[in-house]
Amino acid sequence: MTLSPARVPATGSIRRLTRTLYGYAFLEDLVLLYPLYALLFADSGLTLWQISSLFALWSITGVLLEVPSGAWADAVSRRVLLWLGPLLSAVGFALWVLVPSYWAFALGFVLWGVSGALSSGALEALVYDELDRLGAADRYARVMGRARAAGLLGVMAAMAAAGPVFALGGYQAVGAASVAACLLAAVTASRFPEDPGRTGDGEGWAATLRTGLATARRDRSLRGALLLVPAVACVWSALDEYSPLLVRETGVPDGFVPYALLLIWAAVTAVSLLAGPAERLGTTGFTWLIAISALALALGAIARTPAGLALIAVAFAGFQLATVLADVRLQHRIEEGGRATLTSVAGLGTELLTVVVYGAYAAAGDHATHGTVFALFALPYLVGAVIRAAAGKARA
């Protein structure tokens, strides 16, 4: 990618793109089931192993479809994939509340996994390429940081509304609201621009995949950026699925679990807005960000009190910022075609490692509290920070 100083950003088109992006991100995460579905599974009689197997199935679905869907997005239409995904999620959420059983939950997670695979890579590639076409690729970090914040605002709004809606109509009402949000997200996605300068070459997604992987093999810095994304994202994104159970373990009543989670995600949302300025962090700053977040995770989890959730909020906020920065670094290193493909390769690595985390969590959860398990999973981040720091000193 080459940025030309002579190109004047098309402000009107950029504004339309960002408004659509922020609205889509908000609605896609305005799912009132988020803070309650782990409790729904437990209240339906599922064991911790069964719940973990559902999370693993979710990730395995992403593993199988992540890269093909990214290559498909590069070969055909990214916009189509972005509106199709929320429709599949809507069907899955409806199944959960209409037929609450293990197999209905499993099918719902498969549909949700397909939805996530369709949008993963396609969204980042569409936004980056469209900004690049409009002469504003340097705004990507800021735009995506705000998009993540918009999505987290959706999560927070869902958490705030989940309690009252649950009190009025139980899981059925929460599920209906979640389905409605998905349908609105699909409508919003239809407003995304389709870059007129990007057309399929007729070779299909398999050829696009081969080209993207060949590019990664030739470029060492690109390989490093691809590996950094899953290294940062896999553990904390998996722990997030168990956070309602951690909150319940601190003694918070079920009706207030969404509000406790709201505290955590308020911090995550606020930090996401700092993605633009934080892009100036060097390797040392990034390493400290990971280390401090890991320490906060361990201390907050060990506390096993509602007050300790404040440290969990600090940890998740730090990991969220690091995840955004890792994606920004990856996008800047992709200089050829196949952007959605390579972004999906990073997503594939995240999903594979996340499955491992789910299995490890279930095994550890049989012998320890949720707080202890959360604290144990801070160790990979601390080890990674030490390795990065040592490597930095060696290069110096």
Salt bridges, closest charged atoms under 4 A:
ASP43 OD1 - ARG248 NH2 3.95
ASP74 OD1 - ARG78 NH2 2.66
ASP129 OD2 - ARG78 NH1 2.96
ASP129 OD1 - ARG339 NE 3.06
GLU130 OE2 - ARG133 NH2 2.65
ASP132 OD1 - ARG7 NH1 3.93
GLU194 OE2 - ARG198 NH2 3.04
ASP195 OD1 - ARG133 NE 3.20
GLU249 OE1 - ARG304 NE 3.79
ASP254 OD2 - ARG248 NH2 2.82
GLU279 OE2 - HIS332 NE2 2.98
GLU336 OE1 - ARG218 NH2 3.46
